[in-house]
Structures are given as C-alpha cells and as structure tokens.
Amino acid sequence: MTRSPDEWLTAAQADADRRGLTQLKPLLRVLASATETLRKAPWNYDAQSSQITGHSIKGSRSQDDKLPPANKEP
C-alpha cells in the first residue's frame, strides 16, 4: 500500500511531535511537497502498472549509456 504525500506528512508530523522534534515539521512539509511534485511529473514511471508515461525509458537514458563499451584486457 502506497501512502499519499498528505497521509505520509500527517504521520511524520505526529511522529516528530511525539519525539519532541517540532523543528523538523517545516522540513517534512517541504519533502512532502517535493514528493508530490515528482509524482506528478510527466516522465514518471508507474512501477505498479508497468505503464510508462511521458518519455520512453529508451529516450530517457543518459549520455553515458551511449558510450562504446570499454576495452577489456584478457
């Protein structure tokens, strides 16, 4: 089961309160917001449904993947 960022934030803030770490709460809000932004990105891959949205995986490879293989000595 995957929690939404809002559900995670509620639980994380309650945990911070229980531990006396109230200074952590603004950072937790920023992390939840960043997580939600990343999940909404058009290039996101949905691991549960095996569906690719946005760019294909092949199109998202880094330049390093296009380098020729290194010569290996026997």
Secondary structure, 3 states (H helix, E strand, C coil): CCCCHHHHHHHHHHHHHHCCCHHHHHHHHHHHHHHHHHHCCCCCEECCCCEECCCCCHHHCCHHHHCCCCCCCC
